[in-house]
Amino acid sequence: MTQSLRSNFEPGSTRWAIRRAQWRALGLSEEDMAKPKIAVVNSSSEISICFSHLDAVAARVKEAIREAGGLPFEVRTLAPSDFIHGAGRGGRFLLPSRDLMVNEIEVQVDGPQLDGMICLSSCDKTAPAHLMAAARLNVPTILVACGYQGCGKIAGKPVDIEDVFESAGELAEGHVTVAGIEEMCEVAVTTPGVCAGMGTANTMHVMAEALGMTLPGNSPIPARGPRLDAYARQAGARIVEMVREGLRPRQILTAGAFANAVRVGLALSGSINLLRHLQAVAEEGEVPVSVYDLVDRFGPAVPLLCAVKPNGPRRIEDLDEAGGTQAVMKRLEALLDRGQMTVTGRTVGEQLADFEFPPAARDILGTIEAPISPGPSIVVLKGSLAPVGSIMKLGIGGKMPNFRGAARVFESQEDALDALSRRELKPGMAVVLRGLGARGGPGVASASWFVAAVNGAGLGDGMAVLTDGQLSGLNRGYTVGQVLPEAADGGPLALVQDGDEIVIDINERRLDLLVSESELAHRSVERARLPAPTPVHGRSGWLSQYRDMVQPLERGGVLRPRD
């Protein structure tokens, strides 16, 4: 008897007939057309090393799907790389590319009424887009985290993309030459895969596993080798079983799953971008949870268990050798909701019961009782400058608990970089980059190159940087990101002037602007009298559409009609 699948249309209907003609022309058999039909969502691209290996991964997934009795259809989507696609328009395409992918996947999977999907996740925006699409479509889904890149050495010292990222600031300070940067570029990336640090890509791979949306043990792993091949094949076999079982993402992506993921993110001091991305997944899945509140609530109770660059001296290979995400979850087991379901059809607790620590875990991973550093590793700061909130990554600790400095305000990353190159920015300043948020950018314009240059110049621990713009997961230093409401939505950040005093109090979780309410009210009135600014980058194209629909980042920056 033919399995009841949404992809099996009623014989004699129009949609059955026209699709049958198309698929018979593709060489599909009668038997094929009755099978579970699985989308293999592939963002393969020749423009970025992050995605250059995905065709080979897709081939293994498709082979396994066929062997399991399914019918794979490989579909292609946008393949955004921060370091490649961030070159144009000040990085404004980066966050909007996430939501463009979500809509692409909806068209590619829901349009043909396919029965399930495997998503090949690589660079920063693909994993959150895949999770968002899974939550929205609610068809059986597995993510395959497609691994981290290798890096080389110069004079016996490891060199990776983070070192290249910060090289502009080092060049300005005379710490490196153009020839030295060229030498780093030759060895920084030696294999496909994502940046070799606890940046946004590796963070979101870990988050996908912590949520239960990958097979256990899938993150982090090298982007080349037998382990990724094995996970690809296992995922291909498992997705066919999931379709037959009817196991769907919204059975997995529950409030408890988000709580588990936040705890794991805190234990690794993941990229601050995990907050906006997890919140976006929750919004798409209609899960009533505030990721920001979870970070605030769990932060003090969850210590740092492994300090991977840029948080500390460890490398992503060390976390891998110690057992990866499963090892971190095992260390946190007493704090986790172990009853949460995963794509395996087993609960978190059942999976962790089978986990055994590799020998390296003893030296690499801390424990709750003896952590690498006490929590919190990420804090949400609120106050008169951030009434909704802002985010600061503490990592291994050691940051000044209090900061008070005079503001220096910039309306673009480029202007801030110019001031840095002129040596106008000094320790003790509070550098504000504003008007770069989701709506104001539009598209969350980059502030990350400036922050990287600041750290390269050796100013990262003595000068505060505050922004409503885009930060990289590889950024470090005394940096406050995602200041909300953003300037374009009328947040106090829009009213800051050069010389205003800004206070950061980490212990009290405060971010305050020391300007009287009456003065701020006066500035607000004066600002309202100014003519409306000309929309950045015009009134047409993807960015203008994004600007008109994007929601605030505390709602994940998802796209909805604005009131």
Secondary structure, 3 states (H helix, E strand, C coil): CCCCCCCCCCCCCHHHHHHHHHHHHCCCCCCHHHCCEEEEEECCCCCCHHHCCHHHHHHHHHHHHHHCCCEEEEEECCCCCHHHHCCCHHHCCHHHHHHHHHHHHHHHHHCCCCCEEEEEECCCCHHHHHHHHHHHHCCCEEEEECCECCCEEECCEEECHHHHHCHHHHHHCCCCCHHHHHHHHHHCCCCCCECCCCCHHHHHHHHHHHHCCCCCCCCCCECCCHHHHHHHHHHHHHHHHHHHHCCCHHHHCCHHHHHHHHHHHHHHCCCCHHHHHHHHHHHHCCCCCCHHHHHHHHHHHCCECCCECCCCCECHHHHHHCCHHHHHHHHCHHHCCCCCECCCCCEHHHHHHCCCCCCCHHHHCCCCCCCCECCCCEEEEEECCEEEEEEEECCCCCCCCEEEEEEEEECCHHHHHHHHHCCCCCCCCEEEECCCCCCCCCCCCECHHHHHHHHHCCCCCCCEEEECCECCCCCCCCEEEEEECCHHHCCHHHHCCCCCEEEEECCCCEEEECCCHHHHHHHHHHHHHCCCCCCCCCCCCHHHHHHHHECCHHHCCCECCCC
